[in-house]
């Protein structure tokens, strides 16, 4: 909005319109002042945020064990006189709140901080932590002069087990209207503001564990008396490979053997494999799960072993886009010191899976992606682990922190924008 144009219009219109437009100008100036205060607050706490990033990155903790990360986040909140509450029965999950001076939307910032086994923060969750913590704390600069409420939710175990799914089951999101988060993304900063109806921003994901129980025997003296559980696992992998050309292009099936026997001279009596299956469509994923289960049953029949399938009815859902939020964030961050990349043609979001998708099926949600490297880096790799602590990653994370916070403010202050976000969400959900 060009404020100068509004001042000129006041001269050309009647008195009644003149008063209205002055009010609009004043509102705009008030909003600009609020955003300026938010940005200044983020600059004030920037060193604290970067220290938090380094602390989390140098002490990687896997799912449900993020005790030090949470301790450091809570210390930072306490430094600015914000009280956080640990969620019952989940010691590494928490909530904190900053309330405005009137009723309005509740916007949540979702922090992550779990690491990957062996390779640490190769998904950059230290950056997700500081952008969301920083966006939340920036609202202290407004001294309650905003409608609604912002919340910070600490969400553990994103890399496995789906901590946000557990929090959904505990009704932590029940009174929240919109959720925002962030994610480091190789060498590109893309705001996904052009995604057709019916398309998702990530792959739905479902975990399955297959256990085969056979009978041990001496592999040389009496192999005929054994039932080889490892052969069953191998048949399972072979069967899955046979269907890869008969599934849609978006499908991903990947697994590992977690138990393959004890010694080569013993017929394995117990073997197991851990799989993840992914697809754009949650319903297609359900059909695919049935096909793979049938393959596992066939492997058990071929080897005379007994099959146990360990699964859950809740997997990672695909992320429902919200291009309205994306457009707001894109407009805000375009004025900052960050390189914006165009959305690739015919590509929508990430090929990975996240429990943020489950949140997006409950309310309008959007995660701000940003570059952590000048050159491409592969997620879940040692290169990504190094990139997630780089100067560029930190510079861009501060920009994203500002964009997230100001986006949240606009969503709470502007009823028309809020309504547009909710309308898009409802339209997209009907097409899932």
Backbone torsions as a table, in degrees:
resi	resn	phi	psi	omega
1	UNK	NA	129.6	179.9
2	UNK	-91.8	108.2	-177.3
3	UNK	-64.7	-34.4	-179.7
4	UNK	-61.6	-37.7	177.7
5	UNK	-63.1	-37.4	179.8
6	UNK	-67.1	-36.9	178.0
7	UNK	-65.3	-40.0	177.6
8	UNK	-64.4	-40.8	-179.6
9	UNK	-62.7	-30.1	178.9
10	UNK	-63.5	-27.3	178.9
11	UNK	-77.1	-31.4	-173.3
12	UNK	-87.8	-13.1	-174.6
13	UNK	-111.2	170.2	179.5
14	UNK	-70.2	171.5	-175.3
15	UNK	-60.3	-40.5	-177.4
16	UNK	-62.6	-43.7	178.0
17	UNK	-68.9	-34.9	179.6
18	UNK	-57.0	-44.5	-179.2
19	UNK	-65.4	-41.1	-179.3
20	UNK	-63.2	-44.0	-177.1
21	UNK	-70.8	-34.8	174.3
22	UNK	-61.0	-40.1	177.9
23	UNK	-62.1	-42.2	178.7
24	UNK	-63.2	-40.6	177.3
25	UNK	-62.2	-45.4	179.5
26	UNK	-61.7	-39.5	177.5
27	UNK	-62.8	-41.9	179.4
28	UNK	-65.2	-42.3	177.7
29	UNK	-62.5	-39.8	178.0
30	UNK	-62.9	-42.2	177.9
31	UNK	-64.2	-43.2	178.6
32	UNK	-61.0	-39.2	178.1
33	UNK	-64.8	-39.2	178.9
34	UNK	-65.0	-43.9	178.8
35	UNK	-64.5	-41.3	176.7
36	UNK	-58.9	-42.0	179.1
37	UNK	-65.0	-39.2	176.6
38	UNK	-62.0	-46.2	-179.8
39	UNK	-62.1	-42.4	179.2
40	UNK	-62.8	-39.3	178.9
41	UNK	-63.0	-42.6	179.9
42	UNK	-63.6	-40.0	176.4
43	UNK	-64.4	-36.1	179.5
44	UNK	-64.8	-38.5	-176.7
45	UNK	-97.7	5.2	-174.3
46	UNK	-55.8	-44.7	-178.4
47	UNK	-63.0	-37.1	176.4
48	UNK	-64.1	-40.4	180.0
49	UNK	-66.5	-42.7	179.6
50	UNK	-66.3	-37.1	175.5
51	UNK	-63.2	-41.7	177.9
52	UNK	-60.7	-42.0	178.2
53	UNK	-59.2	-46.8	179.7
54	UNK	-64.3	-40.2	-179.4
55	UNK	-63.1	-44.5	-179.8
56	UNK	-68.4	-42.6	-177.6
57	UNK	-64.6	-39.0	-176.7
58	UNK	-80.9	-8.2	178.1
59	UNK	-129.7	67.2	-175.6
60	UNK	-65.3	136.1	-179.9
61	UNK	-131.8	132.7	-176.9
62	UNK	-82.4	180.0	-174.2
63	UNK	-46.3	132.5	176.5
64	UNK	67.5	1.2	-179.1
65	UNK	-117.7	24.7	-173.3
66	UNK	-85.4	49.1	-173.6
67	UNK	-68.9	-43.7	-178.9
68	UNK	-68.8	-40.1	178.0
69	UNK	-58.9	-47.7	179.8
70	UNK	-64.2	-41.6	178.5
71	UNK	-58.6	-43.7	-179.8
72	UNK	-67.6	-37.9	177.3
73	UNK	-65.5	-44.7	-179.1
74	UNK	-65.5	-35.1	175.5
75	UNK	-61.4	-41.5	179.1
76	UNK	-66.8	-43.2	177.1
77	UNK	-60.2	-43.2	-179.5
78	UNK	-64.0	-33.9	177.9
79	UNK	-57.7	-32.9	179.9
80	UNK	-104.6	22.8	172.7
81	UNK	61.9	36.5	175.2
82	UNK	-110.5	125.2	-178.8
83	UNK	-90.8	130.1	175.5
84	UNK	-109.8	153.3	-180.0
85	UNK	-121.2	124.9	175.7
86	UNK	-71.2	135.6	-179.5
87	UNK	-76.6	134.7	-176.4
88	UNK	-55.0	131.6	177.1
89	UNK	71.7	1.9	176.2
90	UNK	-130.3	87.6	-171.9
91	UNK	-66.3	-13.8	178.8
92	UNK	-110.6	23.9	173.1
93	UNK	-125.0	145.7	-176.3
94	UNK	-153.9	166.8	172.6
95	UNK	-133.7	151.3	173.3
96	UNK	-145.5	156.5	-173.0
97	UNK	-141.7	143.5	168.5
98	UNK	-128.2	118.6	-174.8
99	UNK	-100.7	146.1	174.7
100	UNK	-85.0	-171.7	-175.6
101	UNK	-97.6	8.1	178.2
102	UNK	-156.9	168.7	178.3
103	UNK	-66.2	149.4	179.1
104	UNK	175.1	-175.5	-178.7
105	UNK	-63.1	152.2	172.6
106	UNK	-104.3	117.3	-179.6
107	UNK	-112.1	129.0	-178.1
108	UNK	-108.9	138.6	169.7
109	UNK	-102.2	126.5	-173.9
110	UNK	-105.3	108.8	179.6
111	UNK	-90.4	140.3	172.1
112	UNK	-120.9	156.3	-177.0
113	UNK	-159.7	8.5	177.7
114	UNK	-81.4	153.5	-179.2
115	UNK	-111.3	173.5	177.1
116	UNK	-93.4	148.9	175.5
117	UNK	-59.9	135.0	171.8
118	UNK	75.7	-37.3	-175.8
119	UNK	-111.4	12.6	170.4
120	UNK	63.4	-138.0	-174.9
121	UNK	-86.7	60.5	178.4
122	UNK	-84.7	8.9	172.0
123	UNK	-122.2	3.7	172.9
124	UNK	69.3	33.2	-179.0
125	UNK	-71.4	-16.2	171.2
126	UNK	-61.8	-33.8	178.4
127	UNK	-75.8	-37.3	175.6
128	UNK	-61.6	-38.7	179.1
129	UNK	-61.1	-51.3	-171.8
130	UNK	-74.4	-32.5	178.9
131	UNK	-65.7	-40.5	-178.9
132	UNK	-76.7	-39.3	174.7
133	UNK	-62.9	-44.2	-179.1
134	UNK	-64.8	-43.7	178.4
135	UNK	-60.6	-40.9	178.8
136	UNK	-64.1	-50.6	-176.8
137	UNK	-65.6	-25.6	-178.2
138	UNK	-61.6	-23.8	-179.6
139	UNK	-70.3	-12.5	173.9
140	UNK	-63.0	-25.7	-179.4
141	UNK	-66.6	-19.2	-176.5
142	UNK	-88.8	-8.6	178.7
143	UNK	52.2	39.6	178.5
144	UNK	78.9	3.2	-177.1
145	UNK	-83.9	64.4	175.7
146	UNK	-161.6	155.0	178.0
147	UNK	-84.7	147.3	174.7
148	UNK	91.7	-146.4	-172.8
149	UNK	-158.5	140.8	169.7
150	UNK	-110.9	142.5	178.3
151	UNK	-127.6	148.5	171.1
152	UNK	-110.8	123.1	178.7
153	UNK	-116.6	120.8	175.3
154	UNK	-84.5	118.0	-172.7
155	UNK	-117.3	104.9	179.9
156	UNK	-79.6	171.3	165.9
157	UNK	56.5	44.4	175.3
158	UNK	-73.8	-34.9	-175.5
159	UNK	-69.3	-21.9	177.5
160	UNK	-159.9	144.9	176.8
161	UNK	81.6	-18.0	174.1
162	UNK	67.9	71.5	180.0
163	UNK	-58.0	-36.9	179.9
164	UNK	-66.5	-31.3	176.7
165	UNK	-63.9	-43.5	176.8
166	UNK	-61.5	-41.7	179.3
167	UNK	-67.2	-35.3	174.5
168	UNK	-62.3	-42.8	179.0
169	UNK	-64.8	-27.7	177.9
170	UNK	-88.6	7.3	174.8
171	UNK	66.8	24.5	179.4
172	UNK	-67.1	-26.5	-177.5
173	UNK	-97.3	5.9	-170.1
174	UNK	-58.4	-39.5	-175.9
175	UNK	-106.7	21.1	178.0
176	UNK	-97.7	140.2	-176.4
177	UNK	-96.4	-37.9	-177.4
178	UNK	-144.3	140.0	176.9
179	UNK	-118.1	136.3	176.4
180	UNK	-124.1	150.5	174.0
181	UNK	-156.2	-163.1	-174.9
182	UNK	-152.5	169.0	175.3
183	UNK	-164.2	129.9	171.3
184	UNK	-63.8	141.9	-170.2
185	UNK	-144.0	77.6	173.6
186	UNK	48.3	-123.6	-172.5
187	UNK	-110.6	11.2	-175.4
188	UNK	-126.5	141.3	172.1
189	UNK	-111.7	104.8	-174.5
190	UNK	-122.4	130.2	171.6
191	UNK	-104.9	117.1	-170.8
192	UNK	-83.3	79.1	-175.2
193	UNK	-102.9	10.8	-179.6
194	UNK	-141.5	77.1	-179.7
195	UNK	-124.8	122.0	-178.0
196	UNK	-62.0	155.1	173.2
197	UNK	-59.3	139.3	179.9
198	UNK	93.5	-9.4	178.7
199	UNK	-98.9	145.3	175.6
200	UNK	-103.3	168.8	-178.0
201	UNK	-103.3	0.5	178.5
202	UNK	-156.9	175.6	175.8
203	UNK	-92.6	136.0	168.5
204	UNK	-66.2	149.2	-171.9
205	UNK	-137.1	138.5	179.8
206	UNK	-135.9	126.1	178.4
207	UNK	-91.5	141.5	175.6
208	UNK	-140.4	136.3	172.9
209	UNK	-114.8	129.4	177.7
210	UNK	-111.4	123.8	176.7
211	UNK	-114.9	130.8	177.6
212	UNK	-115.5	128.3	-178.9
213	UNK	-112.2	117.0	-179.1
214	UNK	-115.7	-139.3	-179.1
215	UNK	-144.4	125.9	-179.1
216	UNK	-78.4	154.3	177.0
217	UNK	-165.2	165.1	176.7
218	UNK	-69.6	122.3	-173.1
219	UNK	-67.6	-19.6	-179.5
220	UNK	-104.7	-42.3	-173.8
221	UNK	-78.5	-45.5	-175.3
222	UNK	-144.0	58.4	-179.3
223	UNK	-62.2	-26.9	-177.8
224	UNK	-65.8	-17.9	-179.7
225	UNK	-87.5	-6.5	-178.4
226	UNK	-97.6	161.8	172.1
227	UNK	-123.1	112.3	-166.7
228	UNK	-84.2	105.6	179.7
229	UNK	-69.5	-28.6	178.6
230	UNK	-67.4	-38.6	175.9
231	UNK	-58.4	-37.3	178.4
232	UNK	-63.0	-43.2	178.2
233	UNK	-62.8	-42.5	-180.0
234	UNK	-64.3	-39.8	175.5
235	UNK	-63.1	-36.2	177.1
236	UNK	-60.9	-48.9	179.5
237	UNK	-63.1	-41.1	179.4
238	UNK	-64.2	-41.2	179.5
239	UNK	-64.8	-40.1	177.4
240	UNK	-63.9	-41.4	177.7
241	UNK	-60.3	-31.1	-177.2
242	UNK	-72.1	-17.9	-179.2
243	UNK	-102.4	-1.7	-175.0
244	UNK	-60.8	-33.5	179.0
245	UNK	-80.0	-3.3	-177.2
246	UNK	-112.8	19.9	175.7
247	UNK	-121.8	164.3	-179.5
248	UNK	-66.0	157.9	-173.4
249	UNK	-62.3	-25.8	-176.9
250	UNK	-79.6	-12.3	-175.5
251	UNK	-69.7	138.3	173.0
252	UNK	-129.4	129.2	177.1
253	UNK	-128.2	117.6	-179.9
254	UNK	-142.3	140.2	-176.5
255	UNK	-149.9	166.1	176.6
256	UNK	-133.5	155.1	172.1
257	UNK	-87.8	114.3	-178.9
258	UNK	-90.6	-21.2	176.4
259	UNK	-144.6	118.7	-174.6
260	UNK	-123.5	15.7	-178.3
261	UNK	113.5	170.1	-175.2
262	UNK	-103.7	-36.0	-177.9
263	UNK	-157.9	151.2	-176.4
264	UNK	-68.3	-18.4	179.6
265	UNK	-95.0	11.1	176.9
266	UNK	-123.3	125.6	174.0
267	UNK	-62.5	120.4	-176.0
268	UNK	-63.7	124.9	179.1
269	UNK	-95.6	-10.1	177.3
270	UNK	-147.6	126.0	174.4
271	UNK	-141.8	154.9	-175.7
272	UNK	-146.5	154.0	177.4
273	UNK	-137.8	142.4	-177.8
274	UNK	-114.5	123.3	-176.1
275	UNK	-122.8	150.7	165.1
276	UNK	-121.2	132.1	174.4
277	UNK	-118.5	140.0	-175.0
278	UNK	-135.3	150.8	176.6
279	UNK	-162.2	158.1	175.1
280	UNK	-64.3	-32.2	-174.0
281	UNK	-105.4	126.3	176.8
282	UNK	-65.1	-36.9	179.4
283	UNK	-69.2	-40.1	176.6
284	UNK	-64.9	-35.2	178.7
285	UNK	-62.3	-37.3	178.6
286	UNK	-63.9	-42.4	176.9
287	UNK	-64.2	-40.9	-180.0
288	UNK	-63.5	-38.9	178.2
289	UNK	-59.6	-40.2	178.0
290	UNK	-62.1	-40.5	179.1
291	UNK	-64.2	-43.2	-178.8
292	UNK	-69.0	-37.3	175.4
293	UNK	-60.7	-38.6	177.8
294	UNK	-64.2	-38.5	176.5
295	UNK	-61.7	-43.0	179.2
296	UNK	-63.3	-40.4	177.3
297	UNK	-62.7	-39.9	177.2
298	UNK	-64.2	-39.8	178.1
299	UNK	-62.4	-37.9	178.2
300	UNK	-67.3	-41.6	179.0
301	UNK	-65.0	-39.2	-179.5
302	UNK	-64.0	-30.2	-173.9
303	UNK	-108.4	-4.2	-178.3
304	UNK	72.4	15.5	-179.2
305	UNK	-92.3	166.8	175.8
306	UNK	-100.9	137.5	-176.1
307	UNK	-106.4	136.0	170.5
308	UNK	-125.1	125.1	179.0
309	UNK	-105.0	120.6	179.1
310	UNK	-107.1	116.1	-176.9
311	UNK	-151.2	-176.4	177.7
312	UNK	-139.9	156.9	178.0
313	UNK	-81.0	-5.5	-178.5
314	UNK	-118.6	115.2	173.0
315	UNK	-114.0	-169.1	176.3
316	UNK	-80.9	122.8	178.5
317	UNK	-86.0	159.8	176.3
318	UNK	-67.7	150.4	180.0
319	UNK	-79.7	122.2	176.3
320	UNK	-78.9	123.4	-176.8
321	UNK	-68.8	159.2	165.3
322	UNK	-140.7	95.0	-174.9
323	UNK	-70.6	-21.3	176.6
324	UNK	-64.9	-48.0	177.2
325	UNK	-64.1	-41.5	179.8
326	UNK	-59.0	-41.2	-179.1
327	UNK	-66.3	-40.1	177.4
328	UNK	-60.9	-50.7	179.8
329	UNK	-60.2	-40.4	-179.9
330	UNK	-63.3	-43.2	179.0
331	UNK	-63.7	-39.2	-178.8
332	UNK	-70.6	-43.4	-174.3
333	UNK	-79.7	-15.7	-178.3
334	UNK	-63.9	-20.7	179.1
335	UNK	-89.9	0.6	-176.0
336	UNK	-100.4	172.2	-178.6
337	UNK	-82.8	70.9	-179.6
338	UNK	-151.2	142.8	-179.0
339	UNK	-87.4	120.2	177.0
340	UNK	-92.5	132.8	178.7
341	UNK	-105.3	148.1	179.4
342	UNK	-72.9	153.5	175.3
343	UNK	-68.4	128.6	179.6
344	UNK	-63.4	144.0	179.2
345	UNK	-65.9	137.2	175.4
346	UNK	60.6	24.9	174.5
347	UNK	-128.0	138.4	-174.8
348	UNK	-132.5	102.0	175.0
349	UNK	74.2	-146.6	-172.7
350	UNK	-104.8	152.0	174.6
351	UNK	-86.8	0.1	177.8
352	UNK	-90.6	-173.3	178.1
353	UNK	-126.4	153.8	-179.0
354	UNK	-154.8	148.4	175.8
355	UNK	-72.7	-8.3	170.9
356	UNK	-61.3	-27.4	175.6
357	UNK	-59.3	-39.1	179.6
358	UNK	-64.0	-37.5	176.5
359	UNK	-65.2	-39.9	-177.7
360	UNK	-66.5	-18.1	175.3
361	UNK	-82.8	-8.4	-177.8
362	UNK	-106.4	-27.2	-177.3
363	UNK	-158.3	163.4	173.4
364	UNK	-58.9	133.5	-174.9
365	UNK	-146.8	150.8	175.2
366	UNK	-156.9	136.8	175.9
367	UNK	-109.8	127.3	-179.1
368	UNK	-81.7	112.5	178.5
369	UNK	-88.8	146.5	179.6
370	UNK	-152.4	151.2	-177.8
371	UNK	-70.7	142.3	175.5
372	UNK	-117.5	-2.4	-176.8
373	UNK	-148.8	154.4	175.6
374	UNK	-80.3	-20.6	178.7
375	UNK	-122.5	158.3	-178.1
376	UNK	-58.9	136.0	172.7
377	UNK	-129.6	144.8	-178.5
378	UNK	-85.9	131.4	176.5
379	UNK	-62.1	150.4	179.0
380	UNK	60.9	40.2	179.0
381	UNK	-132.1	162.2	176.1
382	UNK	-58.0	-33.6	177.8
383	UNK	-64.3	-38.9	177.9
384	UNK	-68.3	-36.1	177.4
385	UNK	-60.3	-40.8	177.8
386	UNK	-71.0	-40.3	-178.3
387	UNK	-65.0	-30.9	-175.3
388	UNK	-72.6	-2.6	176.3
389	UNK	-122.4	12.9	-176.3
390	UNK	-76.5	163.4	177.1
391	UNK	-62.6	-40.0	179.0
392	UNK	-62.9	-44.1	178.8
393	UNK	-58.9	-41.7	-179.5
394	UNK	-71.7	-39.4	177.7
395	UNK	-60.9	-47.0	-179.2
396	UNK	-68.5	-33.7	179.8
397	UNK	-65.3	-34.7	177.2
398	UNK	-67.4	-40.7	175.4
399	UNK	-60.0	-44.9	179.7
400	UNK	-65.7	-37.3	176.3
401	UNK	-56.8	-45.2	178.3
402	UNK	-64.3	-43.2	-178.9
403	UNK	-66.0	-41.0	178.6
404	UNK	-62.8	-46.2	-177.7
405	UNK	-64.3	-45.9	-178.8
406	UNK	-69.9	-32.4	173.2
407	UNK	-61.6	-46.2	178.3
408	UNK	-59.0	-42.1	179.5
409	UNK	-61.7	-45.5	179.1
410	UNK	-62.5	-38.5	178.7
411	UNK	-63.3	-33.4	-179.7
412	UNK	-84.1	-32.7	-175.1
413	UNK	-85.2	-32.7	-172.8
414	UNK	-107.0	106.4	-177.2
415	UNK	-63.7	-34.5	-178.9
416	UNK	-67.4	-40.1	177.2
417	UNK	-65.6	-45.9	178.9
418	UNK	-57.5	-43.8	-179.7
419	UNK	-64.1	-40.1	179.3
420	UNK	-64.0	-40.0	177.6
421	UNK	-61.5	-46.1	-179.1
422	UNK	-66.4	-38.7	179.5
423	UNK	-64.3	-43.6	178.1
424	UNK	-62.0	-42.4	179.4
425	UNK	-58.2	-46.1	-178.0
426	UNK	-65.1	-39.6	178.6
427	UNK	-63.9	-44.0	-178.0
428	UNK	-68.6	-36.8	-178.9
429	UNK	-64.7	-30.6	178.7
430	UNK	-70.0	-16.8	-177.8
431	UNK	-101.1	-0.1	-179.3
432	UNK	-70.0	NA	NA
